[in-house]
Amino acid sequence: MTSETSNLAPDGGWGWIIVLCSFSIHFVIDGITYSMGSVYLEPMRKSLKRGTGAIGAIWSILPAVYLLVGVIATIFTTRFGCRLVAITGACVGAAGFFLAFCWKQLWFYYITIGAIGGLGFGLLYLPAIVSVNYYFEKKRSLAMGFAVSGAGCGTMVFPHLMPVIINRFGYEMGLLAESIILLFCVVFGLLMIPLPSEPSEVKRKQKKLKASNLTKITQIPVETATNN
């Protein structure tokens, strides 16, 4: 981070809303990721009549894709900003779990929950970290600590919350419920107001300035011809 960026970090104010958003995103995506194995294993094994290993592969693909997407998420976040990438991640993750709700097939779960869900989680995770980094300088460690603690809270809550839904309505409704919860993360993305010093905003302003200069250049010959 450059000295200019550091000086523009608010170290508070709206930054604490960003911390709350980051906490909530960690709460949701890590709560789902780290609880699914214990919550869904038995219901899926009985319903799909497949072995523990085949079912457990879903929960292996999900975090693997979730973490591997980090490189792509970094490029997108730098180019398009935390807000847009987080909103996209929430929509992609929600779509993956909703598709899993629609059709009960093990191989389909590998694609929808594992691959698509993992992609959405990865696109959500990075902006949740980076946005806090932009908003804080002196209090960054404290803010980041609060933000990532959402993962632990989610891991404690989801194993108790989801069985209530699954035992009463079936695991498919559990997938639908988690899809709705993920879609709600769009709200947290919308609250990630970009700072002027963020790379995506700097690039946007540079493009706007170039377009403005180009317009002025093209107008000069026209004005000269008119005066003549």
Secondary structure, DSSP 8 states (H G I E B T S, - for coil): --HHHHHH--SSTTHHHHHHHHHHHHHHHHHHHHHHHHHHHHHHHHHHT--HHHHHHHHHHHHHHHHHTHHHHHHHHHHH-HHHHHHHHHHHHHHHHHHHHH---HHHHIIIIIIIHHHHHHHHHHHHHHHHHHH-STTHHHHHHHHHHHHHHHHHHHHHHHHHHHHHH-HHHHHHHHHHHHHHHHHHHHT----TTSHHHHHHHHHHHHHHHHHHHHHHHHHHHHH-
